[in-house]
């Protein structure tokens, strides 16, 4: 790398490094650095002919940040993320979409519901009001007959096409679009990260097991959550999320198979079960659970 000797940046070196050490943000876009530069350039007495790109070069030279490149799979567009040394892939994910929140397999890892170390990271985000995507959109356009359910779940689960792949390492970032109001239900913020809480995480992984390592990982997550899970709160979230598909049957099934007491899963058992449901998509060898009226893979 070309050695930069930029006098104004050199003079302000201690101020600049102290600033980045002080703030909690661990990953930045180039626009973030532009905003920081414009806000502080007078205080730092940066020469007028310098710009935010010079600041980035300065920060890289002094190991304040490292540069990571993400390629958007659909278009090939390359996105630059500027990372502090302590930045994690969770921080990088949240930099792709600022208002997003970590979900599915990523939230499972945060809550220590899985022992797997995944190279895939999931960030959900809400679309504008009046727009409904993914599960809710599919359900609201389907008449909930047994035939329509059988047809929908005989297919491979649809996967988002919004994927970014790290050029620096073998990591993938999946952007999952949700209903506009989903991002206000069961979302917590801690240590600079926004993610689904335990109860919301378990709902999300039941609804989209392909984003969560599959149904065997989902079952392990329910087992790991024993003693911490608030089943009443989970049920409240499920009601507020307003799914038309009877996910209460799947959730009850997982609670039952994970060894929860009947008094804990009875809230789901008492709900109406008008149709036979599926715990995942495209099951080749079906088994049927009469109690919960759900199909599951043989050997589950």
C-alpha positions in Angstrom: 0.0 0.0 0.0 1.2 3.5 -0.8 2.5 5.2 2.4 0.4 8.3 3.0 2.0 11.3 4.7 -1.0 13.6 4.9 0.0 16.4 7.2 -3.5 17.4 8.4 -4.4 13.8 9.2 -1.1 13.2 10.9 -1.6 16.3 13.1 -5.1 15.1 14.1 -4.0 11.4 14.4 -4.6 11.2 18.2 -8.0 12.9 17.9 -9.2 10.7 15.0 -8.1 7.4 16.6 -9.6 8.4 20.0 -12.9 9.1 18.3 -13.1 5.7 16.6 -12.0 4.0 19.9 -14.7 5.9 21.8 -17.8 5.1 19.6 -19.6 1.7 19.7 -20.0 1.3 16.0 -17.8 -1.5 14.7 -18.5 -1.6 11.0 -19.1 1.2 8.5 -20.1 1.9 4.9 -18.2 4.5 2.9 -21.2 6.8 3.4 -20.8 6.5 7.1 -17.1 7.6 6.9 -18.2 10.4 4.6 -20.7 11.6 7.3 -18.0 11.4 10.0 -15.5 13.2 7.8 -18.0 16.1 7.0 -19.0 16.4 10.7 -15.4 16.4 12.1 -13.2 17.9 9.4 -13.2 21.4 10.8 -12.6 20.2 14.4 -9.8 18.0 13.2 -8.5 20.9 10.9 -8.3 18.7 7.8 -7.0 20.5 4.7 -9.8 21.5 2.3 -8.4 19.5 -0.6 -8.7 16.2 1.4 -11.8 14.1 1.4 -13.3 11.1 3.1 -11.4 8.7 0.8 -8.2 10.1 2.2 -9.6 9.5 5.7 -10.3 5.9 4.8 -6.7 5.5 3.5 -5.4 7.0 6.7 -7.5 4.7 8.9 -6.4 1.7 7.0 -2.7 2.7 7.2 -2.9 3.0 11.0 -4.8 -0.3 11.4 -7.9 1.5 12.7 -10.1 -0.2 10.1 -9.7 -3.0 7.6 -11.5 -3.2 4.3 -13.9 -6.0 3.4 -15.6 -6.5 0.1 -19.0 -8.1 -0.4 -20.4 -9.1 -3.8 -24.1 -9.0 -4.4 -24.9 -12.3 -6.0 -27.7 -11.0 -8.2 -25.9 -8.1 -9.8 -22.2 -8.7 -9.1 -22.1 -5.2 -7.5 -19.4 -4.9 -4.9 -20.1 -3.3 -1.5 -17.3 -2.0 0.7 -17.5 -2.5 4.4 -15.0 -0.9 6.7 -14.4 -2.8 9.9 -12.9 -2.2 13.3 -10.6 -5.0 14.6 -13.4 -6.2 16.9 -16.1 -6.2 14.3 -18.0 -9.5 13.8 -19.9 -10.9 10.9 -23.0 -9.8 12.7 -21.8 -6.2 12.6 -21.1 -6.5 8.9 -24.6 -7.9 8.3 -26.2 -5.0 10.0 -24.2 -2.6 7.9 -25.7 -3.9 4.7 -29.2 -2.8 5.8 -29.1 -0.3 8.7 -32.7 -0.9 9.9 -32.4 -4.7 9.7 -32.2 -7.2 12.6 -30.4 -10.5 12.9 -32.7 -13.5 12.7 -33.0 -17.2 12.1 -29.6 -19.1 12.3 -27.8 -15.9 13.4 -30.2 -15.3 16.3 -30.0 -19.0 17.2 -26.2 -18.6 17.6 -26.6 -15.4 19.6 -29.0 -17.2 22.0 -26.7 -20.3 22.1 -29.4 -22.5 20.6 -27.0 -24.3 18.2 -23.5 -25.8 18.5 -22.9 -25.3 14.7 -20.6 -22.6 13.5 -22.3 -21.2 10.4 -20.8 -19.3 7.6 -24.3 -18.0 6.7 -25.7 -14.9 8.3 -29.3 -13.8 8.2 -30.6 -10.3 8.4 -34.3 -9.6 8.2 -35.9 -6.3 7.4 -39.4 -4.9 7.0 -40.7 -3.5 3.8 -42.8 -0.4 3.7 -46.4 -0.4 5.1 -48.9 -1.9 2.8 -46.4 -4.3 1.3 -46.4 -7.9 2.4 -43.7 -10.3 1.4 -42.6 -13.9 1.9 -44.8 -16.0 4.1 -47.6 -13.6 4.8 -47.9 -12.7 1.1 -48.0 -16.4 0.1 -50.6 -17.2 2.7 -52.9 -14.3 2.0 -53.1 -15.3 -1.7 -53.9 -19.0 -0.9 -57.3 -20.3 0.1 -56.4 -22.4 3.1 -57.7 -25.7 2.0 -56.0 -29.0 2.5 -55.2 -29.2 -1.2 -53.6 -25.7 -1.2 -51.4 -26.6 1.8 -50.4 -29.9 0.3 -49.4 -28.1 -2.9 -47.5 -25.3 -1.2 -45.5 -27.6 1.0 -44.7 -30.2 -1.7 -42.3 -27.6 -3.2 -38.8 -26.6 -2.1 -38.9 -23.7 0.3 -38.4 -20.4 -1.4 -35.0 -18.8 -0.6 -34.2 -15.1 -0.8 -32.2 -14.1 -3.8 -30.7 -11.1 -1.9 -27.4 -12.7 -0.9 -24.0 -11.0 -0.5 -20.9 -13.2 -0.5 -17.7 -12.1 1.2 -14.8 -11.8 -1.2 -12.3 -11.9 1.7 -13.7 -15.1 3.3 -16.2 -17.8 2.7 -19.2 -16.1 4.3 -22.7 -15.4 2.9 -25.2 -12.8 4.1 -28.9 -13.5 3.4 -31.3 -10.6 3.5 -34.8 -11.8 4.4 -37.7 -9.5 3.7 -40.6 -9.5 6.1 -43.9 -7.7 6.7 -43.6 -4.1 7.6 -44.7 -4.6 11.2 -42.6 -7.7 11.9 -39.6 -5.6 12.9 -41.4 -4.3 16.0 -42.3 -7.7 17.5 -39.8 -9.4 19.7 -36.7 -7.4 18.6 -34.1 -6.5 21.1 -30.9 -4.3 21.0 -27.9 -5.1 23.0 -24.1 -4.6 22.6 -24.7 -2.7 19.3 -26.7 -5.6 17.8 -30.4 -5.8 16.9 -31.8 -9.3 16.9 -34.9 -11.4 17.6 -35.4 -12.4 21.2 -35.7 -16.0 22.2 -39.4 -16.4 21.6 -39.4 -14.6 18.3 -36.4 -16.6 17.1 -38.2 -19.9 17.7 -41.2 -18.7 15.7 -39.0 -17.6 12.8 -37.1 -20.9 12.6 -40.3 -22.9 12.6 -41.7 -20.7 9.8 -38.5 -20.9 7.7 -36.4 -23.9 8.7 -34.2 -23.6 5.6 -32.8 -20.4 7.1 -32.1 -22.2 10.4 -30.2 -25.4 9.5 -33.3 -27.6 8.9 -35.9 -29.1 11.2 -33.3 -31.2 13.2 -31.6 -28.0 14.2 -34.9 -26.4 15.0 -35.7 -29.3 17.4 -32.3 -28.9 19.0 -33.0 -25.2 19.5 -36.3 -26.0 21.3 -34.4 -28.4 23.5 -31.7 -25.8 24.2 -34.4 -23.2 25.1 -35.9 -25.3 27.9 -35.9 -23.4 31.2 -35.5 -20.0 29.4 -38.5 -20.0 27.0 -41.6 -18.0 27.9 -44.2 -20.0 26.1 -47.0 -17.5 26.8 -45.0 -14.7 25.2 -44.2 -16.9 22.2 -47.9 -17.5 21.8 -48.6 -13.8 22.1 -46.0 -13.0 19.4 -47.5 -15.7 17.1 -50.9 -14.1 17.5 -49.6 -10.7 16.7 -47.6 -11.8 13.7 -50.9 -13.0 12.2 -49.9 -16.0 10.1 -52.7 -17.8 8.3 -50.9 -21.1 8.2 -51.4 -23.0 11.4 -47.9 -22.7 12.8 -49.2 -23.4 16.3 -49.4 -27.0 15.2 -45.7 -27.1 14.3 -44.7 -25.2 17.4 -46.7 -27.5 19.6 -45.1 -30.5 17.9 -41.6 -29.2 18.5 -42.4 -28.4 22.1 -43.8 -31.8 22.6 -40.9 -33.6 20.9 -38.3 -31.5 22.8 -39.7 -32.8 26.1 -41.7 -29.8 27.4 -44.4 -30.5 29.9 -48.0 -30.7 28.7 -48.9 -27.7 30.8 -46.4 -25.7 28.7 -47.6 -26.7 25.2 -51.3 -27.1 26.0 -51.9 -23.6 24.9 -51.2 -24.7 21.4 -52.9 -28.1 21.7 -56.1 -26.3 22.7 -56.2 -24.3 19.4 -58.2 -25.6 16.5 -56.6 -27.9 14.1 -58.7 -27.8 10.9 -56.1 -29.0 8.5 -53.1 -31.4 8.3 -49.9 -29.3 8.3 -46.2 -29.8 7.6 -43.2 -28.9 9.7 -41.1 -28.2 6.6 -41.2 -28.2 2.8 -40.6 -30.9 0.2 -40.6 -33.9 2.6 -39.9 -37.0 0.6 -40.7 -39.7 3.2 -43.7 -38.5 5.2 -44.7 -39.6 8.7 -47.8 -38.2 10.4 -48.4 -37.1 14.0 -52.1 -37.5 14.8 -51.8 -35.5 18.0 -50.6 -32.4 16.3 -51.9 -33.2 12.8 -48.5 -32.5 11.2 -46.4 -34.3 8.7 -42.7 -34.7 9.5 -39.7 -36.5 7.8 -39.3 -40.2 8.5 -36.7 -40.8 11.2 -37.2 -37.3 12.7 
